[in-house]
Amino acid sequence: GTGTGAAPIVAEVAKTMGALTVAVVSKPFSYEGKKCMDVAEAGLEELSKHVDSLIIILNEKL
């Protein structure tokens, strides 16, 4: 999705400007399927390279 693609770029820019970067993200519901979860996992992996702290909220727990 838009956030999955844009978040790492925004975080990278913020970090290069010296900002403390904290990302709060959610993972898809299990019923959204494996493909959706795989995209989210790849996005989280990329985002984690550009943030100081990563907080993951599982939609299943909401």
C-alpha positions as CSV (number, residue, x, y, z in Angstrom):
1,G,0.0,0.0,0.0
2,T,0.9,3.6,0.0
3,G,2.2,3.6,3.6
4,T,4.3,0.5,2.9
5,G,6.0,2.1,0.0
6,A,6.3,5.7,1.3
7,A,7.1,5.1,5.0
8,P,10.7,4.0,4.5
9,I,11.4,6.9,2.2
10,V,9.9,9.4,4.7
11,A,11.8,7.8,7.6
12,E,15.1,7.9,5.7
13,V,14.7,11.6,4.9
14,A,13.8,12.4,8.5
15,K,16.7,10.4,9.9
16,T,19.2,12.1,7.5
17,M,17.9,15.4,8.9
18,G,18.8,14.3,12.4
19,A,15.3,13.5,13.6
20,L,14.5,10.7,16.1
21,T,12.4,8.3,14.0
22,V,9.7,6.2,15.5
23,A,7.3,4.2,13.3
24,V,4.0,2.9,14.6
25,V,2.6,0.4,12.1
26,S,-0.1,-2.3,12.0
27,K,0.0,-5.7,10.4
28,P,-2.9,-7.0,8.3
29,F,-5.6,-9.3,9.7
30,S,-4.9,-13.0,8.9
31,Y,-8.1,-13.2,6.8
32,E,-6.5,-10.7,4.4
33,G,-4.3,-13.5,3.1
34,K,-0.7,-14.6,2.8
35,K,0.1,-12.2,-0.1
36,C,-1.0,-9.2,2.0
37,M,1.0,-10.4,5.0
38,D,4.1,-11.0,2.8
39,V,3.9,-7.5,1.5
40,A,3.6,-6.1,5.0
41,E,6.5,-8.2,6.3
42,A,8.7,-7.0,3.4
43,G,7.7,-3.4,4.1
44,L,8.5,-3.8,7.8
45,E,11.9,-5.2,7.0
46,E,12.7,-2.2,4.8
47,L,11.2,0.3,7.2
48,S,13.2,-1.1,10.1
49,K,16.4,-0.1,8.3
50,H,15.5,3.6,8.5
51,V,14.0,4.1,12.0
52,D,15.3,4.3,15.5
53,S,12.3,2.5,16.9
54,L,9.6,0.3,15.3
55,I,6.3,-0.4,17.1
56,I,4.2,-3.1,15.5
57,I,0.5,-3.5,16.3
58,L,-1.2,-6.7,15.3
59,N,-4.7,-6.0,13.9
60,E,-5.8,-9.3,15.4
61,K,-5.2,-7.9,18.8
62,L,-7.3,-4.7,18.3
